[in-house]
Every structure is written in C-alpha cells, then in structure tokens.
Amino acid sequence: MHEKEMNNYGAATARGTRILILGGGTMQLPAIRSALSRGWKVAVADGNPDAPGADMSHHFFPIDLRDVGEMIEAAKKLRDREGLDGVFTVGTDFSYTVAKVAEALHLPGIS
C-alpha cells in the first residue's frame, strides 16, 4: 500500500480507503463485506467482544457505542496510527456517536 495522500476534496487516494464501522453485528455484516470487497481497511467497534464482524475486520474495538468519548479516542488512535477516511453505521441507533466522531476528527459527516 502507498502512504496516505489526499486529493483536493480530502478523500483518500493512493494508499487506499480506511473506514471505521460502528457496530459489528448481523445488521452490519453486509457493510463490512462490501467494504472489504473493495479492498478497504476496515475497523469495527462494538460493545460485544464476540460480535460477528469482529473477526472479519482488520481492527476491532470492544467499545460500548454509547460511550462517545471512548469512541472518539479510539478513532483518533486509529487515525494517528494508520489513517482514517470515514466513520459510519448502518442498522444501529448510533448515528449521534458517528456524528460526534466525524466532527472531532474533521471527517465528512452530518452534525
């Protein structure tokens, strides 16, 4: 993989896309599989250490998704260590956590 490079829109280019998905349960498996099929590096966070998506991801964070502060800290560590291009969720009620992580790390997202 190439080192991180950004285009004029702040999107990752040569080194590949790295994302954080909040939730690693059954409802998130299609999103995890889709990201992996695109060659993206996928990190997953879920309060259940035995979440099905844990073993599928490159990095897993056993974090209660209601803990916004801890989620932000984990995302910052991931960004600083490997880069992070986006954070999202699907099939969960944690859009607020996603918004706060995106805001804290200056990632695209909604407030």
C-alpha positions as CSV (number, residue, x, y, z in Angstrom):
1,M,0.0,0.0,0.0
2,H,1.1,3.5,-0.7
3,E,1.3,6.2,2.0
4,K,-1.7,8.4,2.6
5,E,-2.3,11.0,0.1
6,M,-5.3,13.3,-0.1
7,N,-7.0,14.9,-3.1
8,N,-8.5,18.4,-3.1
9,Y,-11.7,17.2,-1.5
10,G,-10.0,15.5,1.4
11,A,-10.6,12.0,0.1
12,A,-8.0,9.2,0.3
13,T,-6.3,8.3,-2.9
14,A,-3.3,6.1,-3.5
15,R,-2.9,4.3,-0.1
16,G,-6.5,3.0,-0.1
17,T,-9.5,3.8,2.0
18,R,-9.7,3.1,5.7
19,I,-13.0,3.2,7.5
20,L,-14.5,2.7,10.9
21,I,-17.9,1.0,11.2
22,L,-19.8,1.3,14.4
23,G,-21.5,-2.0,15.0
24,G,-20.3,-5.5,14.2
25,G,-23.5,-7.4,14.5
26,T,-25.6,-9.2,11.9
27,M,-27.1,-6.0,10.5
28,Q,-23.6,-4.6,9.8
29,L,-22.1,-7.6,8.1
30,P,-23.2,-6.6,4.6
31,A,-21.5,-3.2,5.0
32,I,-18.3,-4.9,6.4
33,R,-18.3,-7.4,3.5
34,S,-18.9,-4.6,0.9
35,A,-16.0,-2.5,2.3
36,L,-13.7,-5.5,2.4
37,S,-14.6,-6.5,-1.2
38,R,-13.5,-3.0,-2.3
39,G,-10.1,-3.6,-0.7
40,W,-10.7,-1.1,2.1
41,K,-9.1,-1.4,5.5
42,V,-12.0,-1.9,7.9
43,A,-12.1,-1.2,11.6
44,V,-15.2,-2.2,13.6
45,A,-16.3,-1.1,17.1
46,D,-19.0,-3.0,19.0
47,G,-19.8,-3.4,22.7
48,N,-20.0,-7.2,22.2
49,P,-16.5,-8.7,22.1
50,D,-18.0,-11.7,20.3
51,A,-19.7,-9.6,17.6
52,P,-19.7,-11.5,14.2
53,G,-17.9,-8.6,12.5
54,A,-15.0,-8.6,14.9
55,D,-13.2,-11.5,13.2
56,M,-13.9,-10.0,9.7
57,S,-12.3,-6.6,10.4
58,H,-8.6,-5.6,10.3
59,H,-9.1,-3.9,13.7
60,F,-11.7,-4.4,16.3
61,F,-12.5,-2.1,19.2
62,P,-14.7,-3.6,22.0
63,I,-16.3,-0.4,23.0
64,D,-19.8,0.5,24.1
65,L,-21.1,2.6,21.2
66,R,-22.9,4.9,23.6
67,D,-19.6,6.0,25.0
68,V,-18.9,8.9,22.7
69,G,-15.7,9.9,24.4
70,E,-14.1,6.5,24.3
71,M,-15.2,6.1,20.7
72,I,-13.6,9.4,19.7
73,E,-10.3,8.4,21.5
74,A,-10.3,5.0,19.7
75,A,-10.9,6.7,16.3
76,K,-8.1,9.2,17.0
77,K,-5.7,6.4,17.8
78,L,-6.7,4.6,14.6
79,R,-6.3,7.8,12.5
80,D,-2.9,8.6,14.0
81,R,-1.6,5.0,13.6
82,E,-3.0,4.2,10.1
83,G,-5.2,6.9,8.8
84,L,-9.0,7.1,8.8
85,D,-11.1,8.3,5.9
86,G,-14.6,7.8,7.3
87,V,-16.9,6.6,10.0
88,F,-20.4,5.3,9.7
89,T,-23.0,2.9,10.9
90,V,-25.9,1.0,9.4
91,G,-28.7,-0.8,11.2
92,T,-27.9,0.8,14.6
93,D,-29.2,3.7,16.7
94,F,-25.7,5.2,17.0
95,S,-25.9,8.0,14.4
96,Y,-25.2,10.5,17.2
97,T,-21.9,8.7,18.0
98,V,-20.9,8.7,14.3
99,A,-21.6,12.4,14.0
100,K,-19.5,13.2,17.1
101,V,-16.6,11.1,15.9
102,A,-16.7,12.6,12.5
103,E,-16.9,16.1,13.9
104,A,-14.0,15.5,16.4
105,L,-11.8,14.1,13.6
106,H,-12.8,16.5,10.9
107,L,-14.2,13.7,8.7
108,P,-17.1,14.2,6.3
109,G,-20.5,13.7,8.0
110,I,-23.6,15.3,9.4
111,S,-23.8,17.2,12.6
